[in-house]
Amino acid sequence: MITELDKVKLLALKQGDEKVFESVFREFYTPLCIHARRYLIDPEVAEEVVQDMFFKMWDRRDSLAITTSLAAYLYKSVTNHSLNHLKYQSHSRKYKEYVGFQTDGYNAVSAHDALVHADLEKQLIGLVKSMPERRRMIFEMSRLEGLRYSDIAEKLGISIKTVEIQMSKALEFMRENLRDYLPTLWLIISALNWFL
């Protein structure tokens, strides 16, 4: 259950109170980094994940809907961010292996191809982040978490048709903005199934 103090903090956060945000950050940052390390071995990566979670929390403060304690919400958010990071790393590793990167440091593709692939990966991440929030969530749940449309609809409390429409718009947006990469786009299609 959410406490009265948490309700006050949440209201202040929604109103953009930076001091309350900083106090929450200071109070929970270290314990959340320790929590993230349960999933992520590298302490620097754990810190990045926690920082990203706080950044997104502040960025979306207007729409915060916390029904549990603030602590429970933060720990759950860090858990989700950590798991998403692991899933992304898994997809990224498969992609790199597919295009010829080897784990022993040997690079089977040319330096030019490596730069193109790295740039493409960066573009993909940027495009996903620039989508409207609901569309981005649906896209990530489908392409990164591997959820079926019916599962996404159930989780978000929307119709399957809405999921289909949002996915269609997301895929069209991605294709439209990646036209310059068409010669290498099949690599991403094969490796990640993002556009299928």
N, C-alpha and C positions, 0 to 999 in steps of 0.2 A: 504493500500500500504506500501511496505517496504521502509524505509528512507535510505538515503545514509549512515548515521551513523550506522544504523542497518546492512547494507551490510558490512561495515568495521568490525563491531564486529563479524558478522557471519563468515567472511573470517578468522579473527584472531582465532575464536573458532575452525574452521575446521583445522587450522594449529597447534592447540594445545597450544595456548597462555593462560597459566594459570592465568596471571594477568587480562586479559580481562574476563575470566571465573569468577574469584573471584569478580571483580567489578560488573558483572551482578548478581552474587549470592547476594552480599551485597545490591545492589539496590532493588532487587525484593523479597528477601527471606521473610521479614516480611509481605508485602502486599499479597504475595501469600499464606502465612499461614492463614491470615485473610480470604482470598477468599476460601481456602480449608474448613474452618470451616462452610461455608454455607452448606456444604454437610456432614461434619464429626463433630460431637458434641465435641468429645474429642480433646483438643488442642494439646496433645502429638501425637495423631494419625495424625492430620493435619500436624504437623511438619515432621513426618516420611514420609508422602506422598510427601510433597514438597521436602524433602531431596532426596527421591528415584527418583523423577522426574529429579532433577538436576544431580544425579548420572548417570541416563540413558542418559540424554542429553550429558554429558561429554563422557560417554562410547561410544556413537554413533555419536560423533561430526563429523566424516568424512562424514557421510551420511545425515547431517542436510539439510533439504530443507525447508527454511522458505520463504514464499511468502507474508505474512502479516507483520505487525510490530513485532518486537521481543517481545514486551509486550503482544500483542494479542496471539502470539504463546505460550508464557509461561502460560498465564491464561487458554488457551484452554487445554494445556497439563495437568495442575493441575486439571482442571475439569474432564478430561478423567481418570486421575490416581485416583481421588477421587471416581468417579463412579465405576471404576473397583474394587477398594478396597471394596466398599459397596457390589458389586456383589459377590466378593470372600467371604466376611463375611457371606453373606446370604447362600452361598453354604456350607461354613464351619459349620455354625450353623445347617443346615439341616443334614449334615453328622454326627455331634456330637449328635444331637437328635436321629438320626437313630440308632447309635451304643449304645445308652443308657445314654448319658450324659444328666443330667437334669439342667434346668436353675436355680433351687433353690440350687444348689451346691451338691445335692445328686448324687452320682456316682453309676449307676446300674451295671457297669461292674467291673471286678477285676482290681487291680492296674496293673497287668501284661498286661492285654488287653488294658488298657488306655495308657500304655507306647508304646505298639505296634502300636496302632492307631495314637498316636502323632508322632511316628517315621515315619510311613507310610505317614502321611500328609506332614511332612518335606521333605521326599524323593520326593513326587509328585511335590512340589513347586520347589525343586532343579532341578529335571529333566526337568520341563517345562522351567526354566530359562536357562538351558544348551543347548536347541535346537537352531539351526540356526535361526537368527532373523525372516525371513519370515515365516518359519515353526511354530515358537512359536506364532507369530501374528495370523496365521490362526487357530492354535489350541485353543488359548485363545478366539478368536472371536466366534469359534464354541462352545466350551465347557463352557466358562465362561459367554460370552455375549448371548449365545443361538441363534446366527445368522445362517441362512440357508446357504448352500454352494453357492447358487446363489447370496445371499446378500454379502457374503464375496468376491466373485469374482468381483462383481460390485464395491465394496468399494476399493479394491486393484488394480483394472484394470487388472485382469488376467482372464484366462479361468476357468470355473467350473472344467474342467478336471485337471488343475494344483492344484486347491484346493483339489480335491479328492486324487490326488497323494501325496500331502504334508500331508494331514490328515492320509492317510494310513501309511506313513513313521513315522509320529509322534506316532500313536497308536502302531505300531510295536516296536518302540523305548521304549515306556512306558512299554509295556508288557515284553519286553526282560529284562529291568532293574528292574522289580518288581517281578521277579520269586520267590524270597525269601518270598514274601508276599502273595503268591497264596492262602493260607488258609483263609486270611482275605480280599482278593482283592474283593470278591463279595460285601462286604459292600460299597466300593467306587463305584463299578459298579451300585449298586442299588441307592445309595444316590446321586451321582453326574452325572451318565450317561456319564462319561468321556471316557469309552472304548467301548461304543456301536456305 
